Amino acid sequence: MNTMNNTRMIGIDLFAGAGGLSYGLSEAGFDMKIGIERNPSAAETLQKNNTEMNVIVSDIKDINPIKLINQMDIDNEEIAIVAGGPPCQGFSQSNKRTRNLHNPLNNLYKEFFRFVKALQPEVFLFENVAGLMTLNQGKVVNNILCLAKKLGYNLQYEVLNAEDFGVPQKRKRIFFIGTKKKASNLFLHEVNDINTVRHAVDDLPILENGNNLDELYYSRNTRLFDYQKMMRHNGRRIILNNLVSRNNDLVLKRYRYIPPGGNWTNIPSNLMSNYKNTSNCHGWIYYRLVYDDSSVVINNYRKNMLIHPEQNRGLSVREAARLQSFPDKYIFYGNLGSQQQQVANAVPPLLAQKIGNNIINWYSGEK
C-alpha cells in the first residue's frame, strides 16, 4: 500500500487546466510533480506558474499512467494523491445545449479512475460541477461510488460553496475524496467571514472598456483589505492580466441601465431586439456585480457579460482571477479569450488549499 511521506507527498493533477487545483494543493504541502492538460495555452499557464511540475500537453486517453511515472523517475509508492476535475460541460446546469447523457465529455471521469486504478494513490480528489449530482437521476454519482469501492477506497463527497472557504464568489462544486484508510469528515472547516467583490478588486487598476494594456499599477497601495494583502506578491506595485474585452456601443448602452445586482431584465426591450427569445436568458446574463456581496459564479463571464460593480465594462482577467482567489503573481497566458476561459474553468486555489490542508492534517494524525 502507498504511504504518504511528509517530505515527498507527490501529486498528479489530471485535466489540470490553468492549475487552480495544483496550486492550492501545492500551497497545502503536496509536491505536485505532474500535470496533464490538452489545451496548449492552459498548459503554458500551468507550466510557467508551477515551474517544478512536469506538464504533459496531451489527451489523457493517450497516456499510460505507469509508463508516465516511470519516465518521470517516480516510484508508484511515492504517489500520495491523484487529483482532477474532468471537463464539466456535459454535467453543467448552465449548459442548456449539450447537457445530456450523450455528451462525450460525460465519460471522462472514467479516465480519472483509470489513473487511480493504475497508480493506487493513498488519496484521490475529484472535483466537478454540482449538476453531476442530478445527471441521469444520480446514476453518474452512483457509478463513481461503485468505482471507488471496487478500487478499495473509502469515499466521502459533498457539494461545497467556495464562498464558505474565503473565496469571494458563490461557486458550488461537488468534491469527492477517496482514502485507502477510513477517514473522518475531510470537508469540515471553519466558515470564513464573507470576502466581497470590494475586498477582491477595489485596489486593482481603474480600466476602460477594451483595455489592452496588460501591465499596470495598482490603483492604491494603502488601506488594503486582508484579502488584498493575501493576493499581492512581494510588495510589487505593478500587476498583469488587466485585459478587458471590447464591447460595442449597443452593449455599452445596455450596461447603463443595470444597477448593482441587476441583470438583462433591467434593459429596455428595444435594446434587446436582437435576442430572439429572452426566456433563454438566465439571471447571470448582463449581471452587474455588487461591491458589498460576494460574486456570482465566474463561469463564461465574457459570454455572460458580467459587469464591473461601478464601471460600464466587463471584468478584466485579473479581476476575475482575484474573484477566483488566484494570487497576483499567478500569470495567465494565451490570447484574451483563452485567458478568460482558463480563469473561469479553474478550481479556486484557496478552496483547494484548505481541502488539501485537511487531507494532510488527517493523514499526519494517522501516522
C-alpha positions in Angstrom: 0.0 0.0 0.0 1.2 3.5 -0.8 2.0 5.7 2.2 2.3 9.5 2.3 5.8 10.7 3.2 5.9 14.0 4.9 8.9 15.0 2.8 7.7 13.7 -0.5 3.9 13.8 -0.9 3.8 13.6 -4.7 0.7 14.6 -6.5 -0.6 14.3 -10.1 -3.2 16.7 -11.5 -5.4 15.3 -14.3 -7.4 17.7 -16.6 -5.2 20.3 -14.8 -6.3 23.4 -16.8 -4.5 26.6 -15.7 -3.7 25.0 -12.3 -6.0 26.2 -9.6 -6.2 22.8 -8.1 -2.5 22.1 -8.4 -1.5 25.5 -7.0 -3.9 25.1 -4.0 -2.6 21.6 -3.2 1.0 22.8 -3.5 0.3 25.5 -1.0 -1.1 22.9 1.3 2.1 20.9 1.1 1.7 18.4 -1.7 4.5 18.1 -4.2 2.6 18.4 -7.5 5.0 16.7 -9.9 2.8 16.0 -12.9 0.1 18.0 -14.6 -1.8 16.7 -17.7 -3.7 19.3 -19.9 -4.5 19.1 -23.5 -5.1 22.8 -24.2 -1.7 24.4 -25.1 -2.5 27.9 -23.7 -3.8 26.5 -20.4 -0.8 24.1 -20.3 1.6 27.1 -20.8 -0.1 28.9 -17.8 0.2 25.8 -15.7 3.9 25.2 -16.5 5.1 28.8 -16.1 3.4 29.2 -12.7 4.3 25.8 -11.5 7.9 25.5 -12.6 8.7 22.3 -10.7 5.9 20.5 -12.4 6.2 18.3 -15.5 3.3 19.4 -17.7 2.2 16.9 -20.3 0.3 18.5 -23.2 -1.8 15.6 -24.4 -5.2 14.0 -24.4 -5.4 11.9 -21.2 -6.8 9.0 -23.2 -3.4 8.6 -24.9 -1.4 8.3 -21.7 -0.4 5.1 -20.0 -0.1 6.0 -16.2 2.6 3.5 -15.4 4.8 4.4 -18.3 4.3 8.1 -17.5 5.6 7.9 -13.9 8.4 5.6 -15.0 9.5 8.2 -17.5 9.5 10.8 -14.7 11.5 8.5 -12.4 8.8 8.3 -9.8 8.0 5.2 -7.9 4.4 4.1 -7.7 4.7 4.0 -3.9 5.6 7.7 -3.8 2.4 9.0 -5.2 0.2 10.4 -2.4 -2.6 12.0 -4.3 -4.3 11.9 -7.8 -6.5 15.0 -8.3 -8.5 16.4 -11.1 -11.7 17.7 -12.5 -12.8 16.4 -15.9 -14.4 18.9 -18.2 -17.9 19.5 -17.0 -19.9 20.8 -20.0 -22.0 17.6 -20.0 -22.9 18.0 -16.4 -23.3 21.7 -16.0 -26.8 23.1 -15.2 -25.9 26.3 -17.2 -25.2 24.3 -20.3 -28.7 24.1 -22.0 -27.4 23.0 -25.4 -25.3 19.9 -24.7 -26.2 18.9 -21.1 -27.4 15.4 -21.9 -26.5 11.8 -21.4 -24.9 11.6 -24.9 -22.3 14.3 -24.4 -18.9 12.5 -24.9 -17.4 14.5 -22.1 -19.6 12.8 -19.6 -17.4 9.7 -19.6 -14.1 11.4 -18.9 -14.4 10.7 -15.2 -13.7 7.1 -16.2 -10.3 8.2 -17.4 -9.7 9.7 -14.0 -10.4 6.4 -12.3 -8.2 4.6 -14.9 -5.3 6.5 -13.4 -6.4 5.8 -9.8 -6.6 2.1 -10.6 -3.1 2.0 -12.1 -1.4 4.2 -9.5 -3.3 3.3 -6.3 -2.6 6.6 -4.5 -3.3 6.9 -0.8 -5.9 9.6 -1.6 -7.7 10.9 -4.7 -9.6 14.2 -5.0 -12.2 14.6 -7.7 -14.0 17.9 -8.5 -16.9 18.7 -10.7 -20.0 20.9 -11.1 -22.8 20.4 -8.7 -25.1 19.3 -11.6 -23.3 16.0 -11.5 -25.5 15.1 -8.6 -28.7 15.0 -10.6 -27.4 13.9 -14.1 -29.3 10.8 -15.2 -31.1 10.7 -11.8 -27.8 10.4 -9.9 -26.5 7.4 -11.8 -23.2 9.1 -12.5 -22.6 9.7 -8.8 -23.6 6.1 -8.1 -21.1 4.9 -10.7 -18.3 6.9 -9.0 -19.3 5.4 -5.7 -19.1 1.9 -7.2 -15.8 2.6 -8.9 -14.2 3.9 -5.7 -15.4 0.9 -3.7 -14.2 -1.6 -6.3 -10.7 0.0 -6.2 -10.6 -0.2 -2.4 -11.3 3.4 -1.4 -13.5 4.8 1.3 -15.4 7.6 -0.4 -16.9 10.8 1.0 -18.4 13.6 -1.1 -20.1 16.9 -0.6 -21.2 20.0 -2.5 -19.1 22.9 -1.3 -19.6 26.6 -1.8 -16.3 28.4 -2.4 -17.7 31.4 -0.5 -17.6 29.4 2.7 -13.8 28.9 2.3 -12.9 32.6 2.0 -13.3 32.8 -1.8 -15.3 36.0 -2.8 -17.6 34.0 -5.0 -20.8 31.9 -4.8 -19.5 28.9 -6.6 -20.9 25.4 -5.8 -19.0 22.3 -6.8 -19.1 18.7 -5.8 -15.9 17.2 -4.3 -15.1 13.5 -3.8 -12.3 12.4 -1.6 -11.3 8.7 -1.7 -8.9 7.4 1.0 -7.3 4.0 1.5 -7.8 4.2 5.2 -11.1 5.2 6.8 -11.1 9.0 7.4 -13.1 11.5 9.4 -15.0 14.1 7.5 -12.3 15.8 5.4 -14.7 18.6 4.4 -15.1 20.1 7.9 -13.9 23.6 8.1 -14.4 26.9 9.8 -16.7 29.1 7.7 -14.9 32.3 7.0 -16.3 35.8 7.1 -17.5 36.5 3.6 -15.0 38.2 1.3 -16.8 40.5 -1.0 -16.2 41.8 -4.5 -14.9 45.0 -2.9 -12.4 43.1 -0.9 -11.3 41.4 -4.0 -10.9 44.1 -6.7 -11.2 47.7 -5.5 -7.4 48.1 -5.3 -6.9 47.0 -8.9 -6.3 49.4 -11.8 -9.2 51.6 -13.0 -9.9 50.4 -16.5 -11.9 51.3 -19.6 -13.9 49.1 -22.0 -11.5 47.2 -24.2 -8.4 48.0 -22.2 -5.4 46.4 -23.9 -2.6 47.5 -21.6 -1.7 44.3 -19.8 0.8 45.7 -17.2 -0.5 48.5 -15.0 -0.1 50.0 -11.5 -2.5 49.2 -8.6 -5.0 51.9 -8.0 -3.8 52.2 -4.4 -1.3 50.7 -2.0 -2.7 51.7 1.3 -5.8 50.8 3.4 -5.8 47.3 1.9 -8.2 44.6 3.0 -6.8 41.4 4.4 -7.8 39.5 1.2 -6.0 42.1 -1.0 -2.9 41.7 1.1 -3.1 37.9 0.7 -3.4 38.3 -3.1 -0.5 40.7 -3.5 3.1 39.4 -4.1 6.3 40.8 -2.7 5.1 44.4 -2.4 5.1 44.8 -6.2 3.4 48.0 -7.4 2.7 46.6 -10.9 0.1 43.9 -11.8 -0.5 41.9 -15.0 -3.5 40.4 -16.8 -5.6 43.6 -17.0 -7.0 43.0 -20.4 -10.7 43.6 -20.9 -13.0 42.6 -23.8 -14.0 45.4 -26.1 -17.8 45.7 -26.2 -19.7 47.5 -28.9 -21.8 50.6 -28.4 -25.0 48.7 -28.1 -23.7 46.6 -25.3 -22.4 49.7 -23.5 -25.8 51.3 -23.8 -27.3 48.2 -22.1 -24.8 48.4 -19.3 -26.0 51.9 -18.3 -29.4 50.6 -17.3 -28.3 47.9 -15.0 -27.9 48.7 -11.3 -25.7 46.6 -8.9 -27.4 43.2 -8.6 -29.4 43.8 -11.7 -29.3 41.9 -15.0 -30.7 41.7 -18.5 -34.3 42.3 -17.2 -33.3 45.9 -16.4 -32.5 46.6 -20.1 -35.3 48.3 -22.2 -36.8 45.8 -24.6 -35.9 48.0 -27.6 -32.2 47.4 -26.8 -32.7 43.6 -26.6 -34.4 43.2 -30.0 -31.6 41.0 -31.4 -32.4 38.4 -28.7 -35.0 36.1 -30.4 -36.1 34.5 -27.1 -35.2 36.2 -23.9 -36.7 33.3 -21.9 -33.5 31.5 -22.6 -31.5 34.2 -20.8 -30.6 33.1 -17.2 -30.0 35.5 -14.4 -26.3 35.8 -14.9 -26.7 37.4 -18.4 -25.7 41.1 -18.1 -25.4 40.8 -14.3 -23.7 43.7 -12.6 -21.7 42.6 -9.6 -22.4 44.1 -6.1 -19.4 45.6 -4.3 -20.6 44.6 -0.8 -21.6 41.0 -1.7 -19.6 38.0 -3.0 -19.6 37.5 -6.7 -21.9 35.2 -8.7 -20.1 32.3 -10.2 -17.3 33.2 -12.5 -18.3 30.9 -15.4 -18.1 32.0 -19.0 -18.0 35.5 -17.6 -17.2 37.1 -21.0 -20.1 35.5 -22.8 -22.4 36.2 -19.8 -21.4 39.8 -19.9 -20.7 40.1 -16.2 -20.3 43.8 -15.4 -18.0 45.6 -13.1 -19.8 47.0 -10.0 -19.3 50.6 -10.9 -17.7 50.9 -14.3 -19.6 50.2 -17.6 -17.4 47.4 -18.8 -16.7 43.7 -18.4 -14.3 42.2 -16.0 -10.6 42.1 -16.6 -8.8 38.8 -16.4 -7.1 39.9 -13.2 -10.4 40.9 -11.6 -11.9 37.5 -12.4 -8.7 35.8 -11.1 -9.0 37.7 -7.8 -12.6 36.5 -7.5 -11.3 33.0 -8.1 -8.6 33.5 -5.4 -5.6 33.3 -7.7 -2.8 35.4 -6.2 -1.5 38.3 -8.3 1.8 36.5 -9.0 -0.1 33.9 -11.0 0.1 35.0 -14.6 -2.3 33.8 -17.4 -1.0 33.2 -20.9 -2.6 32.9 -24.3 -5.0 35.2 -26.1 -7.6 37.1 -24.2 -10.4 34.6 -24.8 -8.2 31.8 -23.7 -7.1 33.6 -20.5 -10.8 34.4 -19.7 -11.8 30.7 -20.1 -8.8 29.5 -18.1 -9.8 31.6 -15.1 -13.5 30.6 -15.4 -12.8 26.9 -15.6 -10.4 26.7 -12.6 -10.8 25.4 -9.1 -10.4 28.3 -6.7 -6.9 27.8 -5.3 -7.9 28.9 -1.8 -10.6 26.2 -1.6 -8.2 23.6 -2.9 -5.6 24.6 -0.4 -8.0 24.3 2.6 -9.2 20.9 1.5 -5.5 19.9 0.9 -4.7 21.1 4.5 -7.5 18.8 5.8 -6.2 15.8 4.0 -2.6 16.3 5.1 -3.6 17.1 8.7 -5.8 14.0 8.8 -3.0 11.7 7.5 -0.4 13.2 9.8 -2.7 12.3 12.7 -3.0 8.7 11.4 0.7 8.1 11.2 
